[in-house]
Amino acid sequence: MPRNPRLEAHHFEALGTNCSLFGVGISRDRLLEGELWVRRLGARLTRFSPDSELSRLNAAGGRWVAVSAETEELLRLSLRAFETSGGLVNVAVLPSMLAIGYTRTLSSGATPATLGRARRLPPLPSVLTVRRGGARLEPGSGIDLGGIAKGWMADRLRERLGLNALANLGGDLSAGGPGPAGDGWPVGLAGVTVMLHDHGAATSSVLRRRWAALHHVINPRTGLPAATGLDEVSVVARSGFDAEVIAKTALLVGPDVARSYCASNALAWRLEPTRGWEAA
């Protein structure tokens, strides 16, 4: 009798977070190749290395910078995310990240905050222009691709791995195929197990990457850490990228609007409210 394809798993740390790759009928070597792809691309997209593509763009001072096809695609998707989220998902967030002290990887510790320098974020299309093979940022602007990059990378990685695979990059998930038992990939999301089959999932939270009274989710309307009445939003959508955008948008619009927004845009969702909140 034919043997059932074996489930392979591979865990590693990259992109400043914990990552996991799973595949049915996929060799461990292929999962290792997936890790190397994450590391190579992550090195291009990090803002913490002065030699990365993203850092060169941020430092260009209004000049055109050559970018790879992957970076170009991500920048174009960032512009799309800005439009579809009504401006709430805005990667032109680097000045605010620096103002709150997120100037280096959190494993090295946050630096002193200078909140007086935080400003309302500019509309992304007003500061970012993308053309084939190149991009330009207005002087004084800066980009942090953050969760958008992880959601997109999870989708691309899952496609690279094969027909029955799951990529989890720090909670940005992309799952394809019927899973190990044929009924989808079981994923724990906000305390509930959901079965994903050609779906993505993501959680946007103010409870992670937190130090002192600050966190990394910026309200683009103020340039300061968001306090909208929601601590966490988890969603399932058609892709990891879509799930990331929907989750962050829902977190930023707050509880009064998030339910109807998720009902219109997500396949499944869960909202975790904040007790005793004051909006920023």
N, C-alpha and C positions, 0 to 999 in steps of 0.2 A: 504494500500500500504506500502511496506517496506520503512523504513527511510534510507536516505543516511548516510553512516558512517560519524561521526563527525571528523573534523580536530582539533587536540589538539596541543598546542604549549607550550614550556617551555624554559625560558631564564635564564641564570645564568652566573656568572663570575668564571672562573677556568683556569688553565694553563697560568695565566697572561694575559688573553684575554676574550672577550665576546663570549659566546657559546649559541647556540640555537638548540633545538630538536623539530621536527615536526613529527606527525604521523596521519594517517587516520585509524580510527577504532582501535586506540591504547589508552589505558587508561592513564590518567594523572599520576597514580601511576607508570606505566611502564616508563614514561619519567623521573620521579623522580629517579627511580632506575638507569636509564641511567646516570643521573648527578652523583650519588654516585659512579658508576663504573669509570667515568672520574676522579673524585677526588682521588679515591683509586689508580688507575693506575698512575695518574699524580704524586702522592706522591712518587712512586717508581722511576719515570723517571726524576725527577727534579734534576738539578745540584746545586740548591740553598739550599738544606737541606743536612747537613752532614750525616744524617741517611738513605738517599735514596739508593736504589740499585746502581744507576748510580754514586753517590758520592763515595760509597765504592769501586766501580771498579776504578774510577779515582784516588783514594788515595792509591790503593793497591801496587803501586811501583813494578810492574812486577809479582806479585803473582796471582795465579788463585783465582777467586772469584765465589762463587755460585750465580746463577741468576735464576729468575723465567722463566717459559716457555714464557711469554709475552716479557720479556726483551731479552731473547735469540733470539726470532723470529725477534725482531726489530734490533738487532745487525747484524743478518744474512742479513736482508733486507738492512741495511746500507752498507754492503759490496757489495751487488748487485747493489745498487744505485751508488756506486763509479765506478763500472765497466761499467754500462750502460751509465753513464754520461761522460765517458772518464776522470774520476778523478776530475770533477768539483764539484760534490756533495760529500763532504768529511766531515764526522761528527767529525774527529779528529781536531776540530777547537777550543777547549777550550783554549789553550795557547794564541791564537789570541784574543779571546773574553776577556780574562783577560787583555791583553795588551791595548786594546782600552777602558778599563774602565767598561766593562759590567761584573762586578764582583758580582752583586746582582740584584734583580728584579728592573726594571726601575722605578717602583712606589716608590722605596726608593732612586732613583737617581743614576746616573753613578758616578764612582770614577775617580780620575785623570788618564789619559791615559799615558802609557809608550810605545809609538809606536816603540821605538828602540828595544824592545824585540820581536816584531812581526817577524815571520819567515815564509818562504814558508812551506805549510803544508806537512807532510810526506804522502806517499801513505798509505791509510788506511790498506790494507792487510799487510803492513810491521810492523804495530804497534798493530793491533787487531787480536786476535785469539779466535775463538768461538768453544766450544765443547758442547755436550749434558749436560745441566744443569750448564755450567760454561763459563767464559770468562776471558781473560787476556789481559792487556794493557802493552806495553813496558814502562819502567820507563821514566818519563818526558812527557808522552803523556796524553791527556785528551779528553773526548768526550762530545759534546753537541748535543743531538738528535733533538732538535728544531722542525722545520716544518715537518721533516720526521715522528716524533712521532705523531704529530697532524693529518697528512694525514692518517697514518695507523690506529690511534684510531678512526677517523671518519668512516672509512670503517668497522671496527669491531663493532662499536657502532650501525651503521645503520643496520647491520645484526642482532644484538641483539634485536633491537626495533621491527622488524617485516617486513612484505613484502612490506609495503607502508609507507616509512619513509624517513626523511632527517636529517642528523647530520651536523651541522656547528660548527666547533671548530676554532674560530678566523679566518675564511676565508678559511680554509681547509674543503671542502664540500664532502659529499658522499650521493647520493640520490638513492633510490630504489623504484620501483613500479611506477604506473601511476600518482601519485600525487593526489591532492584534487579534480581536475576536470576531471581526466582521460587522460589528454594530456601531462603529465610530471609535474615536479616540477619547478615553475617559480623562477628563481634566477637572481638577478642583478649582472652582472659581467662586470666591466670596463665600466659602463654606459649603458650597453645593457642587456635586459632581455633574458635569454636563458632558454629553457625547458629541464630539465634533467630527464632521465629515465634510471636507472641503470648506472649512470655516476658519475664521480668525477670531482671536479673543485678546482683550487687553484690559488692564486696570489702571486708572489714573487716580493717584492718591496724594494727599498732603501729609500722610503718616510716615512716608518713607523719604529717604534723603532729607532728613530733618536735623537741625542743630539749634540749640537754644530755643528761641521762639520763632525761628525761621524755617522755611522749607523752599523747595525748588520750583513749585508750580506758581508761575507768575500770572497775575491778573493784568492783561494787556491794557486795561483801561486806567490802571494806576502805576504800573511798573513795579508793584510790590507783591509779596507773597499773597496768594488769594485766600480770602475767608468768605465763602459764599453760602455757608450752611450745609455743605457736603464735605465729608472727609474723604470719601472714596466712591468711585463709580467703576463697575465692572460690566463689560458688554461682550456679546458675541455678534459678529458681523460676517460679511462675505469674505473678508480678507483681514490679515493682521494690520495692515495699514489703515483700512477703514475703521477697524475696531479702535485703534489708537486715537484717531481723529474724533470719533464719536464720543469715546469715554472722556477725553479732555474737554471737549465742548460741553458735555453734560455737566461735568464738575464745575466748569466756570459759569454756566448760566444759573446754577443754584437749584434748590429743590422744587421751587414753584414751576419752573419751566422744564426741568430735566426729565420729568416723567413723560410728558407729551412729546418732547424731542426724541427720547429713546424709543417711544412707541412708534414713531414715524421713521426712524433711521436704523435701529438695531433689531437683531433677531431675538435677542434675550438680553436682560440687563438686571443689575441690582444696584441700589443706591444706599449708601451708608451716611446718614445725616450726622451733623455736628450738634452737640448739645450746648446751649448757651452761647451761640455764635454772634458775632458782630461783623457785618459785611465791610470789606475793604473798598 
